[in-house]
Amino acid sequence: MINEKMTQRGQSSSVIRELFEFGKQRKAIVGEDKVFDFSIGNPSVPCPKEITECMTRLLTEEDPVALHGYTSAAGDQGTRKAIADYINEKYDLGAEFSDVYMTAGAAASLTISLKSVTQAGEEVIVFTPYFPEYKVFIENAGAKTVEVPVTKSDFQVDFAALENAFSEKTAAVIINSPNNPTGAILTEDTLKKLGMFLSEKEKKYGKEIYLISDEPYRELVYGEIKLAFPAHYYDNTIICYSYSKSLSLPGERIGYILVSPKAASRKILFDTICGSGRSLGFVCAPSLLQKVVAENQGVVSDIAVYEENRRLIYDIITVCGFEAISPDGAFYLFVKSPSGDSNEFSERAKKYELLIVPSDSFGMDGYVRISYCVSKNQIKNSEEAFRKLAKSYGLI
């Protein structure tokens, strides 16, 4: 028989995707420039010229049989070494190529990692608000999602809430910094406390507990803030990385899993990741893209564009009387609903052709997410619509 649960998933899309499709329909009716779509996190900055030039050279000069052929399941060794070397240079971690497993983006990294460190019936902790697909990935691994709220003032880990949620069934904890949907960054102090907390839990329960760090926005950090590296503060850390945002390549699907060289079961864990990738049907990550990223470690798209967009949208939102915390990273603004109801806020915004994502889809009610990886003109042109929305609440 057909798997009914998978049918339900296939017939229902995320709220983000629904808004995105709604936006395309509205643009066809009222015009492209009359709809202000802040729903989806699709990079609006072109990929760096180095990437285009590298692809062009590889496609025109390399042997096509070798270029497009299979790599090892874990990835091309040269690519894995380039990544390990870059991580060591930037974070002084001591990683080796044998700690790196190439994937088709962060979604593949997460599904493989979760499959590797959970057993049926175990639990994985996520901090709300969180990327909605985490729950799908966790359930697909046979585990249960346990939601833990963060501190409302700064979106850091609420350790009292974490203590209450933790149990002998906890197998892993997922963090995402910079965060989708808030743009918040976990501080070094938070990561230190989290590392000590998890170490204590490992001793208490007599087992390895994994910290899975989802890092597609690692390079999208603004101002003078320095992003702390989770593997420095907890040994049993797995890094899930994607080049989708840093290189503006979301459709190319390339990323990696990095097992911390300090992990207690380093070699066995990596072998398990290889086995999970195999069981999930991942043959190897795209060969061409592996070669591209190998040659372009440290290259990043022009994030100054996002930083300017952040300033513009934050100024518009706050001048209109809405409450929001200025994000330190990623390209999202988390705005409090004047009514306290995220869905009501999102639906009312549609009346003014504003497409903003209700936060209950991220596991927390009372906010909306505004994705500002859009054109500067869209942000400027949306100001009047936001003013009308604010007036409808009596904010101005």
C-alpha positions, -999 to +999 in steps of 0.1 A: +000+000+000+010+036-005+025+053+026-003+076+038+020+097+060+043+105+030+012+112+009+001+138+035+035+154+034+035+155-003+001+171-005+009+197+021+036+223+017+052+245+043+036+279+052+066+295+036+061+278+003+023+284+004+030+322+008+056+321-019+031+304-044+003+329-033+027+357-041+033+345-076-005+343-081-010+378-068+018+392-090+001+378-120-031+397-111-019+430-097+016+433-111+051+422-100+059+456-083+027+457-063+034+426-042+060+426-015+071+391-009+092+386+022+084+349+026+112+328+013+150+328+022+162+327-014+195+346-017+191+378-038+228+385-042+245+369-072+271+342-066+307+356-065+324+360-099+350+335-087+324+308-087+311+316-122+347+318-135+356+285-118+326+267-132+332+280-167+368+269-166+360+235-153+333+229-178+354+241-208+388+228-199+384+196-178+378+161-190+340+159-190+341+121-181+361+128-150+344+161-141+309+146-141+318+111-129+312+096-095+333+106-065+338+084-035+306+082-015+320+105+012+332+129-014+363+138-034+394+135-011+409+167-024+377+186-016+374+171+018+411+180+026+405+216+013+376+220+037+394+205+066+424+227+060+402+258+058+384+249+090+417+244+108+431+277+095+400+296+106+390+278+138+422+259+148+402+226+151+426+199+141+403+183+116+414+158+089+399+150+055+385+118+071+362+139+093+345+155+063+315+140+044+303+158+014+265+162+010+238+177-013+233+207+010+224+211+047+191+192+045+211+161+035+236+168+062+209+170+088+190+139+077+222+118+076+234+131+109+201+125+127+199+090+112+234+083+125+229+094+162+193+084+170+175+052+177+138+047+173+119+062+202+147+085+213+143+123+214+160+153+198+158+187+213+152+218+192+150+254+204+119+274+194+117+291+171+133+267+147+134+258+110+102+237+105+119+209+085+138+198+116+107+181+128+103+162+095+140+152+095+138+140+131+106+120+126+121+105+095+149+091+117+124+075+139+129+099+168+107+124+186+110+162+185+111+180+218+107+217+217+124+240+242+117+278+242+145+303+242+147+335+263+124+360+247+147+390+253+177+378+233+168+344+219+195+326+239+192+291+255+169+290+285+188+265+306+160+260+331+136+250+302+164+228+288+168+210+321+131+203+323+130+189+287+161+167+290+157+130+298+175+096+294+158+095+259+176+126+247+200+116+219+209+150+204+203+187+205+201+209+174+213+245+173+212+270+145+233+301+148+228+326+131+192+315+135+164+311+111+139+328+117+152+353+143+187+362+130+200+358+165+235+345+173+243+322+202+270+339+223+302+323+233+290+323+269+258+304+258+279+278+239+302+274+269+273+268+292+256+244+267+288+224+264+292+220+301+255+212+304+257+184+278+289+170+293+272+167+327+243+149+310+266+125+293+281+116+327+246+113+343+232+090+316+264+072+307+261+077+270+272+100+242+248+129+235+254+148+203+252+185+195+242+190+159+251+225+147+231+236+116+253+264+100+240+275+066+243+312+077+277+310+093+292+337+071+262+360+073+272+380+104+271+418+107+291+445+124+319+435+147+303+404+161+325+373+160+307+339+156+318+314+182+325+279+168+304+252+187+331+224+183+354+245+206+330+241+235+317+205+232+336+175+219+306+155+206+297+181+180+286+175+144+287+205+120+261+205+092+271+231+066+257+244+033+271+268+007+236+278-003+236+311+015+274+320+017+279+315-021+243+321-032+240+286-046+207+272-031+197+254-062+231+236-066+228+216-034+263+213-020+274+211+017+292+189+042+291+172+075+321+177+098+327+153+127+346+171+155+381+155+157+375+156+195+344+134+193+346+103+216+337+079+188+352+099+160+360+071+136+329+050+143+307+081+140+321+089+106+316+053+095+280+055+107+275+087+088+287+069+057+263+041+064+234+065+069+241+082+037+241+049+019+208+038+036+191+070+026+202+066-010+228+093-013+254+081-038+277+111-037+274+149-036+274+167-070+309+162-085+312+195-103+302+215-072+326+196-051+355+207-073+341+243-073+340+247-035+374+230-032+389+258-051+369+286-034+372+281+004+367+314+021+349+331-008+316+347+002+289+366-017+286+403-010+268+403+023+271+441+026+239+441+005+221+421+032+235+444+059+221+474+041+187+456+036+187+448+073+191+485+082+164+496+058+137+471+068+144+475+105+141+513+103+108+510+084+094+484+108+103+503+140+093+537+127+059+522+119+056+512+156+062+475+153+085+457+178+115+438+165+150+429+177+177+439+152+192+406+139+230+401+142+231+375+113+213+356+085+187+376+066+156+375+086+137+400+109+115+386+136+086+410+143+061+408+172+025+407+163+005+437+177-024+413+183-003+386+198-015+362+170+010+354+143-016+340+118-038+371+122-009+393+116+002+374+085-034+373+071-040+410+077-007+419+060-019+401+029-046+428+025-017+453+018+001+428-005+027+421+022+037+384+025+052+377+059+055+342+075+036+335+108+059+322+135+038+294+148+052+274+118+085+278+136+072+265+169+065+299+185+034+320+183+031+358+184+056+368+157+062+369+119+094+364+100+104+389+073+130+376+049+150+406+037+171+388+010+151+408-016+159+438-037+165+471-021+137+486-042+112+461-029+120+471+007+118+508-001+086+504-021+070+484+007+072+512+033+037+526+024+022+491+027+038+487+062+025+521+072-010+511+062-007+479+081+006+498+112-024+522+109-048+493+109-035+484+144-035+520+156+003+521+159+007+553+140 
